[in-house]
Amino acid sequence: MNTIRDFQSDTVFSHVKGSETQFLPGGLRDFFLYKDLGVAKATKGRVIAHIAKANMPPEDGTGWHYHVAEFQIVYMLKGWAKFMYEDKVTLVSAGDCVHQMPGIVHYLFDYSADMEYLEIVGPADFGSIAVEGPCDVPGVTPWTT
């Protein structure tokens, strides 16, 4: 029988209210804004959780890359984004969840003006390594104003 002692760790409880954190620049991509959800601090860097949202129209996208991470999911909250996962175009729409397995070569190349996604990655200080892509990438959908 499990006891509470079996589940204790050195992580801490965290509750971040939406009104207590803002979307800010300074994340992995300069064309997105990021809202920190306090998970990296609570887990002592084991996991990061943030919401990314479109800040500028797509131009060059992320470029071909892979992440040095043990775990990564993207859950689309609003809008849509188009990724290349290896040589396949994948449309990720609101309500979709993608598990990006470790080392998968990908390219986020297009997204809607209202795009917002929750990203959870372990570890929090994961690496991003640029690589040569396996194929050409389609064009972007211009934003209308």
C-alpha angles and dihedrals in degrees: 000000000000120000130198088257089064090062102043119118138164092262120107136224114264132188116177115184116215091237091056098063132049137205106261138177121241101081128119094290125043092209091062133063120220134213112202113220096197095246097119091057093043093050095041091242099314093115137013124204122185141149116239122198135184113267102167134022115270116266114150098356122207098314122229112310147133131218128239095224140122095221137012134169132175118202113189110223100176137006122353144278132202119221133182108222102193101309099340129094110227122191110207111195133184108297095025122121124202125194106205102205116220113282098010110152110232146158127204100210109160138025142164123259090247096048116141126165138178112229124193118186135171124238102032093222094053119164129239116210121195114223141175109271125239094227147358119291122231121243125267130257108246115235115243120220 
